Amino acid sequence: MRILITGSNGLLGQKLVQLITEQSRHELIATARGENRLPYEKGYEFESLDITNQQEVMDVVGKHKPDVIINTAAMTNVDQCETEQEDCWKLNVTAVDNLIEASKKQNAFLLQLSTDFIFDGEDGPYNEEAEANPVSYYGESKLAAEKLIIQSKIDWAIARTVLVYGIAHDMSRSNIILWVKKSLEEGKEIQVVDDQWRTPTLAEDLAKGCLLIAEKKAKGIFNISGDDLLTPYEMAIKTAEFFNLPQTTMTKSDSTKFKQTAKRPPKTGFILDKAKRELGYTPHSFEEGIKVLAEQMKK
């Protein structure tokens, strides 16, 4: 089939392009705002696309006529979304409306990425039927996008995920594993919170989950995350143990000591029974995820 990806320069976008070009026979159109920053050039076509521009979306989707659109583009910096609400809404909601319209016209299946931040974190981990109640503007914008898709007349799926970690080819993004490893190697004092819980997601697992949904055109909402419910402090301990690093400069802290613009849900995490049953989705454990990153760092 023909698959069009938005946000192909991002972490998930990169992993999806790699997965689809290396392990499938699908035709791939990679799109991103601005120029192509992917490290490989073969196996796909690239189109520059600003998804907040309705005409551009109609033109590019109309030109390529994809069977499936996977929307990985979003403003995901939670604090930035709080202070730049207009830009956040434009990219996380208006752009999704544009993609819905284009999908309707081309009869394409739309897969939208969503987040655990649509929940308040009072009683996680959550299944797909749990009631949303966002505590940040980012969460509100992602929930609004979900509602647009659910109410639309197109074929759709929503893949919700949690705390995605991985290595982008240009190493532009850090994550908890890289941060802990570097800090401990340099002997820096770090404080890590132990009063928030997440099911951290390896970027490669999320890409695999998205491709499984796309290939099956599996309709509905799917939780696609890791399986281990951990605090950031537990993630840091596992990272230190994997790389045999001293933990003497690392201390437990709680989230009240950190000044952040946007509120975070205390305990999210996902129950993955539906994705395992209907998609055959099997994520790496967090330790296995660290190992994947360690291998990639050697390259």
N, C-alpha and C positions, 0 to 999 in steps of 0.2 A: 504494500500500500504506500501511498504518499503521505509523509508526515511532515508537518511544518511546526518548528519550534520557535517560540519567542524567547528572548533573553539568552541567546546562545553563548554570549560572552561570560555569563555568570557561572558560578560553581556548578549548579545542577545542569545548566545548559551545556557546559563543557562535557560533563559526565554522560549526558544523554547522547550528544553527538558522537562521542567515542564508542559508546555501547551500540548504537544503531549502525554506525559505519563498520564496526568490527564484527558484530555478531548477528546481523540480520540482513535481509535482502530488500529492505524497504528503501524507497526513494526518499531522500531527506532534503528539506529546505530549512537551512538555519538562518534565523533572522535576529538582529539586535539593533539597538539604536547606535548610530555611528558606524565606525569601520569594524571589520572582522578581526577579532583578537584571538581567534582559535589557533593553536600551534600546528594544526594539520590542515591540509588543503584538499585532500582527496576524499571522494565518497559522498559529497554533498554539494548543494548549491548554496551560495550565501546571498541574502538580500538585506540591505539596510532598511530597517522598519521602526518607526516611532509609533507604538500601538496607541498612544494618546491622540494620534491624528487619524480621524475616522476615514478620510479619503484614502490615505496611504494604506490603511488596513484593507479597505475594500479592493484597492488596486492590486496589492501584492497577493492577497488570498484569491482574488479573481483570476490573476495571471497563472498561479500554480495549481489551483483547484485541489487542495489537499483532501485526503479522506479523514485525516485526524489533525487537529491543532492541539499542541501541548503548550499551555501558557505558563512559562516559568518566570516571566518578567514581573517584578513588583518592587515597591519600596519596602524594604524589610528592616531598616534600622528603626527600632521601636521608639527611641528618643527623638530621632529626626522627624518621624511621623507625627509626634506630639507637637513639635514646634513649627513644622511646615505642613499644616493640615490640608491646604489647598492642593499642593503638589502630590501629597499622599493619596488624596481622593481621586485625583486625575489619573494616576498610574494604577492604583489598586481597584478602582471602581469604574470610572468612565471608560478606561481602556478595555475592561472586561465587557462592558456594554457594546463597544465597537466590535470586539471579537465575536460576541453573540450574533450581532447583525450579519457579519461576514459569514459566520458558520451557517446561519439560516439560509442565506442566499446561495451558498455553495453546497448545502446539505452535508456539511462536515460535522464530525464528532468532536466536541470540545472538552478537553481535560484541563481543569483549573487546579492550580496548587493552592492549598490553604494551610491553616496553622492551628496549633494547640492554643494560641493566644486569643481564640474566639471564646475561650472558657475562663471563668473567674479563678479556677484553681482551688476551689474549696473542697471538692470531693473527687479528685482524679485518682487513678487513671480513668480515662473516658472511653466509652464505645461510640459508635457512629450515631446512635440515637440520643445521646446526652444533650441536655439543653444548654445552648450557648448563652454566655453572659460576659461579654468582654469588659476588661478593666482599663484598656488603653485605646487610643485612637487608631493605632495600627490594627488591633483586634476588631474594632468596629468596622474599619474599612474592608477587612477580609471577610467579615460576616456579611456585609452589605453585598459584596461580590457574589458570595455563595447564594444569597437570596435571589439576585438577578438571574443566576444560572438555573436555579431550581424552578423559578417561575417561567422560564423561557420555554419555547416550543421546540427546542433543538434536542438532539441526542447529546447527553453530557455525562461527565463524571467529575467528582471532586476528590483529589488526593490530599488529605490532611497530613501534615508532618510536624516533627518536633526537633528543635535544636540540631540543625544539619551541620555536620563537620566533614572536612575533607581537604584535599590539597588542590588548589587551582594551579594551572600550569605556570602562571607568572608569580605564584606565591603572594598574591596581593591581599589575600584574606587570611587572617589568623583564626585560630579556633582554640578551644580549651587545651587540647593536647599539645599543640605547638607552643602555646603560651606557657604552660606549666613546664614543659621540657626545657625551653630556653631560659626561663626564670631560675629554675633549680640548677641548671648547668652554670649559670652566672652567679649563683649564690645569693640571688635577690630574695628579700623578705616578701612573701606574698600571703595575702589573706583570701581564703576561698569559702564561699557561703555553704552552709550545710542545712539551711532551712527552706530550700527549694528543691523540688523533685521533677525530673524530666526523663523521657526515654530517648536518649540521644541517637541520632540517625546518621549512619554513614552515607555520604552523598551517592556512592555507587549503589547502595541498597535502594535509595529513593529513585534513582534513575531506572533500576530494574523494575521496581513497583509500577512506575509510570508506563514503562514499555509493556508490561503485562496487561495493564488496563487498556492501553491503546490497541494492542493486538487482539484482545478479546472484545474490544468495544464494550467493556463491562460498565453498565450504567449504574449511577448512584454514588454514594459517598463511601470512600475507603480510607481507613487509617493506615498510613504507610510510615512506620518509624522503626526505631530499634525496639528490642524486647526487654531491655534491662532498665528498671526504674532506679535511678541513681540521683544523688545530690551532686552538685559540682565538686564538693570536697571529696566524695567517693571517686568521682572521675579522675580527680587530681592524684589521689592515692594510687589508683590503678596505673596511671601514666608513669608516676615516679617508680613504681615497682617494675613495670615493663622495661624501662630504660636504666634500671639499677641506679637511680639517683637518690641522694640523701634528702630526707624530708624535714630536716631540722629547721629550715628557713620558711616552712609552710605552716600556717596556723588556720584553725577553724574560725569562721566569722559568721555573723548573721546579716541578712539583707538590709536591716535597718541602719547599718553602719555605712552603707553606700548611697551616695546622693545620685539618684537617677531621675530624669525628667518624667518618664512614664512609669506607671505602676506595673509590676509583674505579677502574674498569677503564681501563688506559692507551690501548688502541687498539680501538675498536669500529667503528661504521660498518656499513652494509648494502649487500649486492649486491641490486639491484632487478629482475633479469631476469624473475623469476616475475610480479611485479606488472605489469610493462610488457607481458609476453606475454599473461597471462590476463585482466587488468583493463583494459588500455589506459591504465595510469597513467603520467603524464608530469610530474615535478616541475619547479619553477622552479630555475634555478641560484641559488647564494648571492647573486650580484650582483643578479639579478632580484628575489630576496626582499627585499634591502635597498631596492630601488626601490619595491616594494609597500608596505613600511613607511613610506617617505618620503612617499608619496602619502597614506597614512592619517593621518600626523602633521599634514598640511596641513589636514585636516578638523577 
